[in-house]
Amino acid sequence: MITDVLAEAKDKMHKAVEVAKEDFSGVRTGRANPALFQKLLVDYYGTPTPLTQLAGMQNADARTLVITPYDKSALKEIEKAIVAAPNLGANVGNDGTVVRATLPELTEDRRREFVKIVRGKGEDAKVAIRNIRRKAKDDLDGLKAEVGDDEVARAEKELETLTKSQVDAIDEALRKKEAELLEV
């Protein structure tokens, strides 16, 4: 029972770290990256659809991304979604077959803004991990009558070690992303 609680907590914490890393990749650095458009939703025949399901994406150069829709009728909607996307500020144009999204150079102020956004996402991920820890701790406390105080205390120490390692993983990913953002 204790191992089940710890295994579930470990799995959920690992997923929270992966989600945080994915969120970090969605914050732009100086280069155009298809990950920036990963969560962009396009209104496709009245249904919000992820851009990755509607088009292929390639880097033309460091700041330009070429988006090739699988269905040419979605071209205008893709263009609208990119223009409306927050935190991108992309200049968008199409030639009737592909959409070219050119990202502007990042200013120092904009870079610092992105660092704040990334730190906020990192803090959200840490809060999620702490919530997982709290639920696991409550579950362990509920098992005290069945397995005894010593076993629960040992499991709680293991839970704390697990929590610390996952928070450290988020901190490390955050440090890397900040360095990437501030690099000129």
C-alpha positions, -999 to +999 in steps of 0.1 A: +000+000+000+028+024+009+047+015-023+015+022-043+011+057-028+048+065-034+048+051-069+017+072-078+033+103-063+065+097-082+046+092-115+026+123-111+056+144-101+075+132-131+046+142-153+045+176-137+083+181-145+077+170-181+048+195-184+070+223-170+098+215-195+072+215-223+059+249-211+094+262-210+100+252-246+069+272-256+086+304-245+106+318-273+143+325-273+161+343-301+154+315-326+123+304-344+113+269-331+083+248-340+078+242-302+067+278-300+036+269-320+030+235-304+000+246-283-014+271-308-050+264-316-065+272-350-102+275-357-106+248-382-142+245-394-154+258-361-133+234-340-101+246-321-074+223-335-037+223-326-016+237-354+006+206-354-024+186-367-031+210-395+004+218-409+040+208-411+066+233-398+102+239-408+128+265-400+137+285-431+164+304-411+171+315-375+140+337-372+116+324-398+094+294-396+076+280-427+042+265-420+028+243-448-009+234-442-021+200-452-054+215-463-048+248-482-083+261-472-069+264-436-043+289-447-062+321-436-072+306-402-036+295-395-024+330-404-051+345-380-041+322-352-004+331-354-011+368-355-034+365-325-010+344-305+003+361-273+040+364-267+050+357-303+047+390-321+054+373-354+051+390-387+030+367-409+026+364-446+015+338-470+021+331-507-010+310-512+006+277-503+027+283-472+026+307-442+059+324-433+061+335-396+091+358-390+099+365-353+113+399-344+146+403-327+143+402-289+151+433-270+166+432-235+133+442-219+114+415-238+140+389-228+135+399-191+098+397-196+102+361-209+124+353-179+095+364-156+070+343-176+093+312-173+099+318-136+061+319-131+056+287-150+084+271-129+067+282-097+034+268-109+051+235-116+066+235-081+032+242-066+018+212-085+045+190-071+039+202-035+002+195-040+010+160-051+032+156-020+004+169+002-021+144-012+005+115-009+012+125+027-025+125+035-028+091+020+001+078+040-014+093+072-045+073+064-025+041+064-010+046+099-035+023+116-028-005+091+010-004+088+023+015+118+039+048+125+075+037+117+067+026+082+047+057+075+076+079+089+100+060+066+077+065+036+073+102+044+111+106+044+112+089+010+084+112-002+104+143+009+135+130-010+114+124-041+098+159-038+132+175-035+146+157-065+117+168-087+118+204-075+156+204-083+148+190-118+125+220-124+151+244-110+177+230-133+154+233-164+145+268-153+182+278-150+189+264-185+159+283-200+169+315-183+204+312-196+190+305-231+167+335-229+194+360-218+219+348-243+224+374-270 
